[in-house]
Structure formats: C-alpha cells, structure tokens
Amino acid sequence: QVGLICVIDDLADRPHDCDVLLDQDYFPDPASRYAGLLPAACRTLYGPGQALLRDEFLTAARHLRERDGTIRRILVFYGGADPDNLTGRTLDALQPQLGPQLQADVVVGAINPHIEALRARCAGLPDVRLHVQAGNMAELMAAADLAFGACGTATWERCILGLPAIVAILADNQREPTHALVEAGVVVSLGDAAAVDAAALAAAFAALAADPARMRRLSAAARALMH
C-alpha cells in the first residue's frame, strides 16, 4: 500500500491521481495547464524554483562570481547524444574567434555518434577542452560566461548559476518552454535545431559579445527565475 504519490510531469497532457505534482518547467500560468487534470486536494509545486538539482549546483550558486557581461569562456553542451552534431556546427561558428581571449569547454556524452571526429577536432584547437561524460558540470558552468545548448534539464542548472545561453530546440516538448524563456529574457533561441547553421550561431554570438549589458540582464533574469 502506498501512502503518498508524487508525480513529476512537464507535459500536462493527461490526468493524474496523485497527492503531489511537481512541474519544474517555466510557464507564465502553470496552474491553467493542469486544470481538470489533478485531484482537488493535490499539492502542486510549479516552476524552476522547485527544480531538482544536484548539490553541486546549489553549492556553486552560493559561491558564484559576479559576471561583468564580457565573454571570455564558452560552454558548449547539447546533451549526451547530439545526433544533429550541433556541437560541430557551434565549433564552426566559434573557431575564427577562439584564442587566448576566448576559450571553450565542449561537453559530450559517451553515446555521441560524432565523438571521434570531435576528439580529433578539439585536439587540434589549443583553446578548446573536450570533456566526455563530465562529472564537474557545475564547475564548468560557473566558470563559463556564455553557454550554447538546449532547453532541457540543463536549463535549470545554467539558470541557478546565472549562465546566459544561446539555445536550439532539440525536441517538440522543448518548444513551448523555450518560447516562454525567451519571453522572460532568460535565453536567446535560434529555433529548431535542424535549421540552425554556423552562420546563425556566429551571428547570435557576435550580437551578445558586443552587448555586455544584455549579457548581464540575461544572467540576472536566469537567476531570478530560480527564486
């Protein structure tokens, strides 16, 4: 016999018989999404302030440096698989800018189908470090000034560390949350991954690099979302 049932959901597309519901995604009116789907007595926990984060991110957030909006270090992480090789496209976009004044950490999973090509490429770029199955994501995010990624689970890890991000939509269930985050001034979105090329990535990076004040606003908005 079960005492209490807690459901973790972010789709809001089916009814739940539960005592607690957690949806950590960001939506301007989360309660309306679950109208008619929950028992009357269900306790609801909505929004990124309820996000399930590992202790390393909470610790890093307590010792966070103040970002001045200048981009000196970039983090590239599109999830473990990245079948579209957005990682490679992002390196195409950034490579002309890389040097002692702009360095990059590239994180991939062991299941990334392009891993050997990325290993060879990064080995030839002295200002790029490749991390496979990184166990220090909080450290890498805290050290970065700008991230390239997607609006999946890593969103809340970036936000609690005030890390601005240029994102691509990798799955249908990321579309609505990504739009909401753009409206809230938390991320810059380039739209669906299939349509994102090196030119778009380079242009988005150049726009932010030239606007430290906007970078500071993105960082502040990301952190505010977590409270």
N, C-alpha and C positions, 0 to 999 in steps of 0.2 A: 504494500500500500504506500502511495506517495503522499507526503504531507503538503508540499507546495510545488507548483510547477512554474518555472520561469522560461519564457520563450525569448529568443534573440532573433529579430527579424529586421529587414530593411526594405522589403518589397511591398508590404501592406496589400497583398492581393488575395488573402484567404482568411477565414475566421480562425480564431484561437480560443481554446478552452484552457485558460491559464490564470494564475494568481498575480504574476508579474510579467510585464512585457518590456524589453529593452530594445530600442532602436537608436543607435548612436549616430546615424546619418544626420546631416543638416538639412532641414526643411523649414521654411518660414512658419508653417502651420501644421506641425506633425500630428496633432490630435485629429484633425479633419481626415487624415489619410486612413485612420483606423476606425472611423465612425461606423458602427454596426458590426464591427469585427471582433470586439472584445466583450467579456462579461462585465456587468455594471460595477462589480467590486474590484476589478483588475487594477492593480497599481501600475502606472506607466512611468518609464524612465526614458525621456526623449533627449536627443541631441548629443553633440560631441563632448559636452561636459560630463557625460556618462560613459565615455568611451573606455573600452577595456584595453588598457595599456600595460606593458611590462614595466617593472620597477625601474629599469634603467632609464626609461624616458622621463619618469617622474623625478628621478634624482637629477638627471641632466637639466630639467626645466628649472630646478631650484638653484642651479649654479650657472645660469645662462648668461653669456656675454651680451653686451648691448651692440646690436648691429647698426652700422652707420649708413647702410644703403649702398656701399661700394661692393662690387662683385670681384672677389679675389679667388674664391674657391667654389667649385660647382660639384653637385652630386647628381649623378645620372643613375636612376633606378626605375625601371618599368615593370617590376615584379620578377618572379622567378623564371618565367618561361620566355616572355617577349618574343612570340613567334614571328611577329612582323619586323623584328630587328630595328625597332625604334632606337635602340642603343646605338647601332651603327649609323643610323641617319643623324642622330644627335652629334656623334663624333665628327661626321662630315661637316655639320654646321659649325662646330666649335673649333675644329682643328686650326683654321687660319688665325684664330685669336689666342690659342694656347701658348704659354711661355712662362717664364718665372713670375710674371704678374697675374697670371690666370691659370690655375691648376684645377684638375678634375679628378674626382673619385668615381669610378664606374663600378656599380654593383650588379651582379647577375647571379642567378641560381644555377646549380649544377645541371639542371634539366634544360637550360637554354640551348636551343639547337644550333646557335651560331657561336658557341663558346670558344671553339678552337680558333676561328677566324678573329674573334675579339681578343683572345690571348695574344695572338701574333701581332695584331694591330697595336694593342696597348703597349706591348713590349718595345715597339719602335717609337713610342711617344714618351719622352722623358718627363713630361709634366702631367702624365696620366697614370693613376694607380688602379689596377683592376682587382676587385675583391669578389671572390666566388663564395657563396653561402656565408656572407659576412655575419659575424657574431657581435659586431660593435656598431650597429646601425645608429644608436643614439649618439655615439661619439662622432660618427661621420656626419650626421645631420646637424649636430651642434656646431661643428667646425665649418660647415658649408654656408655660403651666402645666398645661394640660389639652387633650387633643385629642378630637374626635369623628370617627370614621372606621370602617374595616373591618379585618378581619384578613387582608389581602393582603400584598403586598410591603412596603407602608409600615410594617407591624408592626415589622420589624427596624430600620428607620430610627428609629422612635419609641423602641424599646427601648434602643438604644445611647446615646440621648440622655436616657434616664430620663424620658420623657414619658408620664404616665398617660393612659389613653384609655377613653372610653365608646364601645363598638363595636356595630355591627349586622352581621348575616350577610347578605352580598350574593350568595353563590353556594354551591352544595352542597358544593364542596370546601373551603369555609371553616368548615363546621360542626364537624368533629372538632377541627381545630386551635384554634378559638375556645374550645371546651369545655375543652381542655387548658390554655389560657392563663388561663381563669377559675379553674380548679382550682389553678393555680400562683400565683394572686394578682397577675396581671400586668395584666389588663384587667377592666372591667365590661361585661358583654354584655347587650343588650336583646333578643337573639333575632333572628329573621328580619326582614329589612328591611320586608317587606310589612305586618308587624304593629306596626311602631314608629311611634308618633304623637308629636305635640308634647308631650302630657301626660307620656308615659313619658320622653321626653328631658329635660323640665323637672324631673321628679322625681329622675332619676338625677343631674342636675347639682346640684340642691339638696342631695341627700344628701352628695355629695363636698365641696361648698362648706362644709358645716357640719362637716366632719371632716378637718382638716388632717393629723392623724396618719395617717389611712388614705391620704391622698394621698401622704404621704412613704413609706409602705410600698409602695404601687403603684409609685412611682418606683424605689425600691431593688430591688424584685423584677424590674422590667423590665431594669435594668442588669445585675443578677446573671445573668439568663438568657443574656447575650451573652458570658459568660466560660467 
